[in-house]
Amino acid sequence: MKDCFYCGSPVEDGTDRCPYCGAHQKAYRMILASSNQAYNEGLARARRHDLSGAMICLSRALRYNKRHTDARNLLGLVYMEFGEPVLALREWVISKNFCPEENEADRYLDMVQRKSGMFDRIDSATKKFNQAIAYCQDGNYDLARIQLKRVLSTNPKMVRAHQLLALLDIREGKYTEANRSLAAASRIDSNNALTTSYQQEVRQHLTQARKNNKKKKTPQSHVVDFTDGNDTVRMPRQTFIEALDNSKSGLFNILIGGVIGVLVCVFLVMPTMKQRANSDAASALVSANSQAASSQSNANSLKEQVESLQKKLDKYEGQADVKGSYEQLITAENALKEKDNETASTALAKVNKTLLDDNGKAIYEEIGKSVDAQVMKDKYQEGREKMASGDYAGAIDAFKAVVKIDDTYENGDALYRLAESYEKNGDTDKAIKYYTKVADDYSSFYKGRNSAKKVEQLKAATEDTEDTEDTQR
């Protein structure tokens, strides 16, 4: 027996319609069956270490049934094995929201939190990988290689880092090293399309290199054998140099040795030393950049006062990790559905938007717009009621809240009523300021023309008052 997807009432198996609301259940059951089938296929692929295929199947299962917590938890494990812990945390947090009790996601999240400094390592590895991509785009391939090796030392399961390092090796013709990096990526994800494509390219070059080596024949030394008593002696054949006079041949050998020594230094020793110096300089540059950034950060931190730091700490408490940001985002979304704007606004203020992915940022923007729209609606109605009761100070506060979010609300009516409230509250300067803005922005409407007249009347009244005060003096 399952619950009706529309009204939540229990429906017996085999019944095509809900006995309470009459909703069709057959299509709903087919969707659930498709979701379970995709989950089973994803589980089988994950057991075969086909992480890319498992991601596709599990994503399809969640598209059919977003509350399939087993599929969502497994997708988080796949992301973690793929070297993408941020995506794994996102799936587990959403799973926990759908099923707060007896959920395996709790155990996974606790396991991650118990690992000391894991979030810092994740953030550091992500920043270094992004920096490596920037180096590649700028043509600094040596610096990119150093950064990628640091990323893999922190997060050895990051498939994208293995692939980018292999791509750098392919670019430089180091196909053996590239094959080694791709083999490491293949051990993590055995059926990754990009890894397979790179491996085919590398294997073609390695095969061609082996064919070329076989064509090269090793030169054989020409020798001559002679017998000395009972012994057989093997010696090289006499060459032209050996046929020369001993003194001349000795001098000639010395010259040949000197030339060979110079050529070895020029073509072998010096390039090796230069390459090593460049590598050391690149490594020193990366370390210096990291130290400079750290020193600058420390210097800025020391300049700040203790009270300012405490205020920032109180303001951003709970925003330091991905998990907390997604939980606050979910809280804001649920509060918005229940029309609890105050709770939604409070939760949204605690979200660290920079830690969200593209989907999370889209949800964040959508919630923010909905909260602002409801706030403007409530404050606009409150301002009208305050004006009707003669509480112009309260009306000013309400209309200012609306104008702060959108000064064009209700086609400028909120801005016009704010100016009117200032006028009736006796604040002529503020009234002139907002009447002027309405007159400029809505000159073709009645409120714009009326605001222009109000500005002239208030300025004239102000000038008369000043003249009267001067006469009395």
Order of alpha helices (4+ residues) and beta strands (2+ residues): beta-beta-alpha-alpha-alpha-alpha-alpha-alpha-alpha-alpha-alpha-alpha-beta-beta-alpha-alpha-alpha-alpha-alpha-alpha-alpha-alpha-alpha-alpha-alpha
